[in-house]
């Protein structure tokens, strides 16, 4: 019983101290990767991790491309 309470306290402390993650692209990639990994041979967790990495990479690439294509802000004076 004390092991369960100690484990639960450790998990809660870890979650309370964790910094929020910037999950742009990761959630969609993890969902797609998890499903694909599960269908491909019951490797849903591995697929979700890989999907998160790929989704995050693609989101960063898109953000970089959007910032380069944005017109320069100039004042009207």
C-alpha positions, -999 to +999 in steps of 0.1 A: +000+000+000+028+024+008+045+016-025+013+027-044+010+059-024+047+067-029+045+060-066+014+082-069+031+110-050+061+108-072+040+109-104+020+139-091+052+158-081+067+151-115+036+164-133+033+195-110+069+205-117+070+197-154+071+227-178+044+230-204+055+216-238+051+234-271+032+207-289+026+224-322+025+196-347+033+169-322-003+160-312-015+154-348+017+135-357+014+114-325-022+105-332-014+095-368+018+077-359+001+058-330-026+045-352-002+036-380+022+018-355-007-001-340-019-013-374+016-021-385+022-046-357+011-034-323+038-007-320+015+022-311+038+039-286+068+038-310+046+051-338+033+079-316+068+089-306+080+089-342+049+107-353+054+134-327+090+140-339+080+142-376+050+164-368+071+188-348+097+189-376+071+197-402+055+224-380+089+241-375+095+239-413+062+254-420+067+282-395+101+290-410+086+291-445+057+313-433+081+338-417+102+340-448+072+346-471+056+372-448+058+407-462+080+431-443+062+454-419+068+491-428+055+522-414+033+544-435+053+576-430 
